[in-house]
């Protein structure tokens, strides 16, 4: 049979490219059918050698097809092919064989065709939120909200019609129930998997512990819900065993490693979060699961593998809860064609809900970036070969035992050492160029731009050394016997070589950065234990194209929701940033649902009229005095948010002694673990918390705990960020205004998040103070104010404003 009779032309081209990229070896694809029974999409699930490819684990659904190529071109199923096909057929999955050019096709087993999806009964679902409806009977504190019902209707229609829905839901809308009810009903009645992705652990816990169980009871659904974690959260038994073997008898970490082994023997999950004792990040990084070195189903520890266990658990569930970082790391690997084995633990799915969607651009940018440092190079190099106490370790030691007589590996130690020393030399030079700790700089910026010749020379040298190491090892792998080609150590070595090739390619791209205007190349200076190092990064200037490829095209329904997606009541900024502007108007739906809370009665927005400009030297002193007097007046219960640690520390040091004299406990971000800090703050109504960065969002302190929020500066991002600079330049090159189209709307959404910390329940009441006078004096001030809920508002000089605040707090 001709492959074109069953596979769409663009998919055939995709398969050809992927087979060519692995030198014609076997590739296993998981394929999906369209309504006409044609293969309309494939994902590379695993790679093998010229005579074998591993079967997938937990990555197929009823109605899918597993397709693999026979490099020899003889499309006759082997005994192993027939056994795997029979196993897959039991789950309704078909099996095909193709040749390398994907011209010919052989059907071993046809898939069981999926039944057509049954649309949701929107009216019936909406009735669950009505007065006297199902949710009010199950939840005594539930109050029907019109905006919640409208949002549920929009989500249900997005599921029914395969839409992309962008839904802003004001605080108090109850958005989690509005999307969970249709999502879980869809999963139940259509036996399809739905993924819920969030930005914060707090929301994940709320969904798993409260909201999802309640909705399951409401709908009578028995579909399992699973919280999916990234593989780095799981212990790797193989790496743990190797770490113990190399530690020796007198290593100070040996006791900790044995404690980990003892714990792993009885742990059902192997998750770090369930450890009964603390381990350092450094130690965990040596024993956790790592995509670069994971051999998946080939591993000799596969029966004890916690990642495979988690993958099977996720594959058995219809409702998966993940975070944006996990989701995008998984999608990025799949877009790059790495395959399911090195991807995270997410099985196939077609419906996706993003909560806290305002953070999407940052998450996607991070995981569609490419990077390396001397540490990542060292991790890969020492995995191949390392020596300790006159003993040799690493994959090369194992491969040498498999090599035919006369095949020498003697030069390998020097080749690895050349790569490690090259990475160290590059790091040393670049650290001296990027002097400021924690700094980031583009290759086009001084001082790096003045030293590109020596920098590029070192990049070229590292590239040459990495390439030489890859070639040296690849030749020796090809010389192994055919029966050894699928051994775990051979497979893992191939993975490491692929990752080293990616690093060599990035070195080449860094040296020719001007050839790729859609990518920003930059250097980030970091520190570990006081030792500086740099990370080389390539990030997409725009995420729209990768969002189309990774999210909008593959998934039938995508729902984005957050309390902060609009600027001045318009979605344009957010949709443009994530590549939805200009999308199919029939598929993209935009809607905003107002908060049911009475902000006009319960919140006072206080704007001091006499505050100095933020750049004025007197500004910090003004803020210190204002914060001291305000928190003394409110008797604590305050959250003071900054945009820089420098100003935070100055104000904190100034006001802390005076507030503590009044019996007010003063807390500061960084003085304790975030969770403990928030626990202390929420437990003590007389406490105040000084914070920055992540505390502008994701904090819930309802009730009397939080009565006052102070925003000490409009949260414009510092324009020294390399990715932000590149994006501003792109806007300017197109004739736009970087400030109006990027800096301002970003700051507005950030301000909305900070403002939203106050009202978390319908009966909350308090004051939001914005001390930055630009919100009153600058022409862009109304854009900020129009984007906030309608509140009572006072714009006065400090003393008169304080009197209004006192009257509002103590009527």
N, C-alpha and C positions, 0 to 999 in steps of 0.2 A: 504494500500500500504506500502511496505517496504521502509524505509527511504533511504536505499542503492540504490534503483532504481533511486533516483533523486539527491542524495547528495554523493559526493566523500568521500571515507573512511577517509582521513586525516581531512576533514572538520567535519565529524561526531564526530571524537575524540575531535576536538577543541570545538565543541558545548557541548559535554558531560562534558569536564573539566570546561567550563564556568558555566554551570548550577550547577555543584557540588560546585563551589566556592561561589555561592550565596545561599547555603543550599537548593537547589532544588526549589527555588522560580521561578517566571516567568521571562524570559529574552526575549527581542525582538531583533532579529537579522535582519540586512539588508544583503541580499545575492545577489551574482552575478553569472551569468551563463557562462559556456564556450561554445564553438562553437557547442558542442553536446547536449546542453540543460541541462547539469549537474551543480549542484551548486558547484562552484570551490573555493568560498571564502565567508566568512561572517565577519561581524563586529557587536559587541554587541552595540546596539543603545540605549537601555534603560533597566532598571530593575524595577520589580514590586514585588508584594507579591504572595501568592498562588492562588489568583483568579483574579488578574488584573495586566496589564502592560500598560503603556501609549503608545499611538501611536506616531510615529516619526514625527518631524516637520522639513520639508525642507531637509531631508537626504536620499531621494530615487530618483531614476531616472527611466525613462521609460525602461522597460525590467528587473528591479530589482525584487526581491521577499522579502516580509516581512515574516519572520518565527518566531513564538513564541511557547513556550512549554505549555502544560497543565499538571501541576504537578500531578493531580489526574489520569492521564493516559487515560481519556475518551476523544477521539478525535472527539467531536461534537462541532461545532462552536456555541458560544453564540450569542444572539442578538447583543451585542456590537461588537463581532468578525465580524459578517456579515456587520454591518454598516461601520466599519473601512475598511473592504475588499472592499466594494462598492466604498467608497471614494478613496481608493488607485487605484482601477481598472480604474477609470476615467483618471488617469495619466499613464495607461499602466503598473502598478505595480501589481504583483501577491501576493497571500496570502496563506501560508501553516501553518499547525499546526503539531507539533511533540510531542511525549511523552518525559519524562525526560531522558530515556536511548537513545533517538534518534534512536529507532528501527522502530517505526511505524510513518507514515506520512499521513496527510489528506490534500487534495488540496481544498481550498475554491475557489480561482480564479487563473487561469493560467496567467502568465505575457504576455504582448504583446512583442514578440521577437524583439530585436533590429535588424534593418537592418545592413548588413555588411558595415563596414566603407569603404568609397570611398577614394582611395589614392589621394594625392595631385599631380597636374600637375606641376612637378618640373620646366620644361622648361618655362611654362607660368609665374610662379612666378618669376623666374630669370629675365624674360624680364622686369618686373616692375622696376628693378634696372639698366637696360641698358640705354645707351645714348638715349635721346628722349623717354624713357619709362614713365610709369605712375607716378613714384615718382618725376622725374625731371619736369614733367608738373605741379605737385601740389606744389612742394617745389622749389622755385627759387634758393635757395642756394645749392641745392643738386648736388654733384659731384659723378659720377659713380666710384666705386672702385672694382677692380677685387677680392680683398680679401673678400669684403662684399658679392658679388655674390656667391663666393665659400662657404662661411659660410652658407648663406641661403640654398644652395643646400644640405649641410650636415645636417642641421636641418630638412629640408623637408623630406629627406630620413629616418631620425631617426623616424619621425612621421609615415611615410609609412610602415616601417618595424619593429616597436616596439623596437628600439634600445636605448642603453645608449650612448649618445654622449658627449665626453669631448673635448671642443673646446676652445683653447686659441686664443683670438682675440686681436692683438696689438692695442694700443691707436689710435683712428681715423678710425678704421675698420668700425664703425657704427654697432656694434653688436646688438643693440636693434632692429633696423629695420630687421636685418638678422634673428632674431628669432621670432619677432612679426608677420611678414608677413605670414610665414607658420603656426604659432600657431593660429592666428585669422582666417585664411582661413580654417584650420582644424576644429575649433570650429563652424564655419559658415556652412560648407558643411556637417559635420557629426553630428551636434547637440550634441557635446561633450564638457564638461567643460575642460578648460586649466588653470592651476595655474602658475603665474609668481612670483617667490620668489626672493627678493633682500636683501642686507645687510644694505642699507642706506635709510634714508627718502628722501634725495635729488634725488636718482634714482627713487624712487616710484613717487615722484611729477613729474619728467620729463616724466615718462611713462604715468601717468594718464592725465596730462595737455597738453602734446605735442604729444608724439610719438604714443600712441594708437589712439587718435582721427584722426591723419593724416593717419595711416594705415587703419582705418575703412573707411575713405573716399576713399582711394586708391582702396580698395577691394569691395567697395559698401556694406560693412557689417553693419547690424543693431544690431548685438549682443551687449548686454550691458556689460560694464566693470565696476567692483566694486573694490574699495580699501578696503581690509578686515583688521580690527584691532582686537587686542586681547581683551578679555572681560574686562580686567582691565581698559580699556580706557572708559568704559561706566558706567554711573550712574545707580545704582540699586534703584528703587523707594521703594522697601520693606526695604532695609537697611537704606535709607534716613529717612523713616518714623519712624523706630525704634530709629535712632539716635536723632531725634527731640523729641520723646517721653521720652527718657532717659535724655536728656540734662537739662530738668527742666526750670524754668522760668528765672533763673539768670545766666545760663551758658554763658560764654563769647563767645562761638561758636554758640549760638542759632541764632544770626542774620545771620551769614554765612550760616547756615543750611536752614533757611527760604529763603535766596536768591537763594540757589540751588533748593529748591522746586519751587519757582516762575519761575526760568529759565527752569526747566524740564517740566513745564506745556506747554510751547510753543516750546521747542526744538524738531526738527524732528529726531535728532540722539541721543541726550544724551551723546555726545562725549566730553571728557574733552578738546580736542583741540579747540572746538568751544565755550568754556565758555567766556563770555565777561568780566570776572573778574578773579583774581588769587585766587586759594585755595592752601593751603599747602599740601605736600604729606601726612602728617599725617592725615589731615581731609579727603582727598580724599580716603585714605585707609580704612576709616570707612564707606564710602557710595558707593564705586564702586562695580561692579559685581565681585564676587569671586567664583571660581569653587567649593571650599570646602563647601560653604553654599548655593549654587544655587539649587533650586528645579525645575527649568525649567517649563515644562507645568503644573506642579501641583501648582505653586505659585499663590497666590491670586491676585498678581499684574501682572499676565502674559499679560493682555491686554495692560499694560503700559510699558512692558519690552523692553528696548532698545536693549538688546542682541538678543532677539527673533526677533525683528524688523530687526536687522542687518543680522541675520541668514536667514530670509525670503528673504531679498534683495540679499544676496549672492546666495541663491538657485535659484533665478530668472535670474542670470547672467551666461554667458558662459565663460567670461574672468575675472579671479580674480587675483588681485595683492596683495601680502602679503610680510611680511619680514621673514627672516630665523627664528627669535625667535618665532614668532607666529606659523609658519609652524611646527617647531620641537616640540614646546609645545603641539600642536594638535596631531602630530604623536606619541609622547611619551605616551600621555594619551590613545590613541587608542591601542597602543601595549600592554599597561598594562590592557586592557580590561575594562577601566572605562566607555566607552560608549560615544555616541555623546552628551548626555545632559550636561555632565561636560566638554566635549572637547571645543575647540574654536568654531568659527562660520564657519568653512570650510565645505561645503557640499561635497558629493562624487565627485571624479575626477579621471581620469586615465592618464592624460598627465601633465608633470611637467617640468618647466624650472627654473633652478637656475642661476640667474645672480650674479656677485660678488661671485663666487663659491669658491674662495680661502679661505673664512672664514667658510666654512661648518664644518670642524672638531671641531672648538671651539663652534659653535652654537649647534651641535649635542651633544657634550660632556656635555654642560650645561644642556640641557633638558632631557638627558637620565641619569642624575645624580639624586640621592635622597638625601634629606637633612631635617634637622629640627634645630630650635633654641628655646630658651625659649619664644620668641615672637610667633612663630608658635604654640607652645603648648598652650600658654596663649590664643591665638585667638580661638582655638578650645574649650578649657575648659570653657572660659567665654561665649562662644556661648551656651553651655549647661546650665550654671548657673552663675549668678553674682548678686550682691546686691548693690544698691545705695540708700542712704538716707532712710534706713529702708524699702526699697522696693526690692522685688525679681524680677529678669528678666531672660529671657533665655528660651530655648526650654523645659527644664524640667518643668517649671511652666505651660506651655501649656499642656504637656503630663500628668502631675499630674491630671489635670481636666478630662482627658479622662480615667484615670485608674479606674479599678473596686474597689469597697469598700474593704478595708482591705489591699490594695497594698500601702505600705509606700514608700515615697521618702525621708524620714527624713535624711538619711545618705548621700544624694547626696552632699550637700554643703561641708561636710568634705572630701568626695572623690575627689571632684574637687580641693579643697584647697590642698589636699595631692599631687596631680599631679602638681599644680602650684608651690608649695614649693619645690617639687623634681626637677623640671626643673630649678628653681632658684638656688638651691644648686649645681646642676651639672654645671650651668653656672659660679657660683662664684668660684668653684674649678678650672675649666678649664681656666678661665680668668687669674687666678694667675699663671698658668703653661705657658700660651702663653702670655708673657709679652709685646712683641713688638707690637705696634699699627699697624693694617693693615696686620699683619703677617699671614702666613699659614704654618701649620706643619702637617706632617704625624704622625700617631700613632706610627710608628717605629722610629721616630726621638726624640732626646733629646730636651727639657727636659721631654716631654710627656712619652717617653719610660721608663724613670726612675720612673714614678709615675703611671704606668698602674694599679696597685692594687687598690689604692683609686679611680682612675678614673673609672675603671670597676665596682667597688662597687657602685658608684653613678649611673652609667648607668643601672646596674642591679636593683637598687632601683627604678629608674624612670620607667623602664620597668614594674616592679611589680605593681607600683601604677597606671600606665596607663591601664594595663591589668585588674586590679581590677575595675577601673572605667568603662571600656568597658563592662565587665561582668555584673556589677551592672545595668547599663542602658539597656543592651540587654535583660536581664531577664524581665524587666518591659515592654519593647516594645512587647515582645512575649505574655505578659499577656493582651494586649489591645484587644478589640473586633475586629473581622475580618473586620467590615465595617470601622473601624478607621485606618486600616493598610496602607491605601494609602493617608492619609492626608498629606499635605505639611510638617507639623512639624515633622511627623514620618519619612518621607522620608529624610528630611534634617538631622535628628538625625542619621539615618543609615549612611549617607555620612560621618558625623563627626566621627562616630565610626570606619568606614573603614580607615579614615585618621589616627586616633589614633592608630589603629592596625598596620598601616605602620610604624609609629614612634616607636612603641614597637618592631617591627621586626628589624628596623634599629639599635636600641639599642642592640639587641641580636647580630646582625652581626658585629657591632663595637667591641663588646667584644670578638668575634671570627674571627677577621679580617684575620688571617693567613689562614683560611680555604678557602678563595676566592682570589686566586692570580690574577684573571682577573679584580678585582675591587681594586681601591685605596681608602683607608679610611683616611680622613684628617679633620683637624680642622682649621677654618678660624676665625681670630679675627677681629671684626668690631667695629664701634662705632655709637651711635645715640645720638645726642645732648650732646656729650662729655661723654656719658656713654658706657663703653665697654661691648660687649657681644660676644659670640662665636656661630658659626654655624657648626654643624657636617655634613659632606658630604661624600657620597659614589659615586665615578665616575668610568665609564668604562675605563680601560686602553686602550682598542682598541674599536673604534666605528664601525669597519667593520661588525661584526655580527649583530648589531642593524640596520645598514644601509641596510643590505640585507633584514632583516625582515620588516623594516618600509618603505623603499624606493624602492629598486631594484625589489623585488618580487611583491609588490602590484601594481606598476604602469607600464603601458605598454610602455610609452616613458618617458625617463628622459634625459634632456639636461643640462649639466653643462658648464658654460662659464665664463671667466674672462680674464683680460689682463695679469694675473700672475699665471699660473698653471704649467709652466715648470721651471726646474733648469738645466742650461747648455743644453737647447734644448731638455730635456727629461721629460716625464710625470711621470716617475717611482715613485718619491717621493709622489706626490699628490695622485695618484691612490692607492698607498699602504696605505696611511693614511686613506682613506675613504673606504677601503675594495673592491676595484675594481681590484687589482692585482690577476691574476689567474681566473678572470671571463671569461665567455663564449666569446671567441674571435669573434664569429659570431655576438654577440650582442653589445659588447663594441667597440666603434669607437673613435679613438684619432686623432685630427687634430689641426694644428697650422696655423694661418693666420696672416701674417706679417703686421705691421703698414704701411700705405701708406705715412706717414710723412717722410720728408728728415732729419732724425736725424743727418746724416753725415754733413749736411750743416748748420743746425739750432741750434745744441746743442754742447757746449764745455764741456767735462768732465775734470774737473781740480782736480789733485791729488797732494797735497803738499808733496814733497820728504823729507823735513827736519822736519816734525812734530814729536814730541816725541811719544813714545808708549802710548796708552790710559791709561795704568795703572801707567804711570809716573806722579809724583806730578806736573811736569811742564806743563802737557798736557792742563789742563783747561785754564791756563793763555795764552798758545799759541793760543787756539781756540778763546779766547776773543779778542786778538789783531787781529787775522786773520779776524774774523767776523766784527769787527769795521772798519777795513780798506776796506774790500770788500764791505760792505754796504754803506760806504761813497763814494766809487768809483762808485757804481751802482746807487747812489742817491735813495736808498730805493728799493722797489719792491722785497723784499726778504722774503723767508720762511726758517727759521732755525729750523731744527728738531733734537730733542734730544731723548735719550733712558731713561733718568732719570730726575725727577723734581729737584733733587739737583744740577746737572750741569746746567740745564736750568736757575734756579734762580741765580746761581753764575755768569754766563755769562751775563744774562740780567742786573743784578745790576751793572756789570762792564761797559757795553757798552751803556746803556740807556742814561746817561747824555751827553756823547760825541756825540751820534747820534742826539739827540734832538737839540743840538747846531747847527747841520747842517740842521735843519728843517725837520728831518726825524721822523715820528711818530712811536713809538715803542710799540707794543702790545704784551701781554703775555697771553697764555692759562690760564684760571682760574680767570682772572680779570673781565671777563664778560661772559654772556651767549654765548655758542658756535656760534649760528646763528648770534647774533649781532656782535660778534667778527669778523666773516668771512665777514659780510656785511660791517663793517668799513674798513677792510683790502682791499677788492675788490674795494671799492669806492675811495680809496686814493692810487694812484700809488707811492706816496712817503712814504708809510708806510712799516713796516716790522713786521713779526709775529714770535714770539718764541713759539714753541709748542712741544708736545710729544704725545705718545700713538695714539689716534684715528686720529690725524691730519696727520699721515703718509699715510692715504688713504681717499678716499671719498671727497676730496676737489677739487673744480673747480674754478680756478682763471685765466681765459684765457686772452690773450692780454698783454698789457704793465704793467698790475697790478703785474705780477709775472715774474721777469727777472732772479732771482737768487734763487737756492735752495741749502741749505747747510745741509749735513747729517753729524752730528758731531760724530757719532760712528756707526760701523757696528751693526745692530740691533739683536744681539744674545740675546735670552731670558735668564733671570736670572735662573740658575738651581735650585733655592730654591723652585720653583713652584712644589707642590706635584704631580700633574698629569704628568708634564714633567719628574720629577724624576722617577716615576713609568714606564713611557714609555721608558726612557733611560735604565733602569734596564732590562726591557723585551728584548730590542734589544741586550743588552750585554749577557743576558742568552741564547740567540739564536746564539751566536758567532759573532754578528755584531758589528759595530762601532757606538755608540750613537752619536758621534760628526758628522761623515760623513753621517749618515742615518737620523738624526733628527735635531740636532742643526744647522748645516751648511745650509741645504736646507730651513729650516724655516727662517733663517736670510736672505737668498738670495731672497726669495719671498717677505719678508718685505722690503728689500732694493729696489726691483723692484717697489713696491708700492710708496715708497718715491720718487724715481727717476721720476716716472710717473706723479708727481704733476706739472712738468714744462710744458710739451707739451700737451695742451688741444685742440689746434686748429692747422690747417695746417700752418698758418702764424705766430705761436708763435716762439720765439727765445730767447735763454738764456743760462745760465751756471749752471751746477750742480757740486758742490764741495763736495768731500768726504774727510774730514780731517783725518780720521782714517788711519794711515800708514800701518796697517796690510793688506789692500787691495793690497799693493805693495810689502810688505816684507815677507808675509807668503805664504806658499805653496798652500793654498786654495784660495788666491787672484784671480787667473784666473777663478775660478768657479763663483765668483761674476761678474767679468768683462765680461765673455762669456755669461752671462745671461741677460746683458743689451743690448739695441739696439746699433748698430754701430754708434759712434759719432766721432767728432773731439776730440782729447785727448791731454792733456798736463800734463806731470809728471816732475815737476821741483821744485827747492827750492822756498820758499815763494815769494821773491821779483821778480824773473823772472816769476813765475807763475802769479803773479798779473799783470805784464805787458802783458802777453798773454791774460788774462781775459779782460783787458782794450781794447786791440786791437780787440777782438772778439765782445765786447759789443758796441764799438764805432769805427766801421771800417772807 
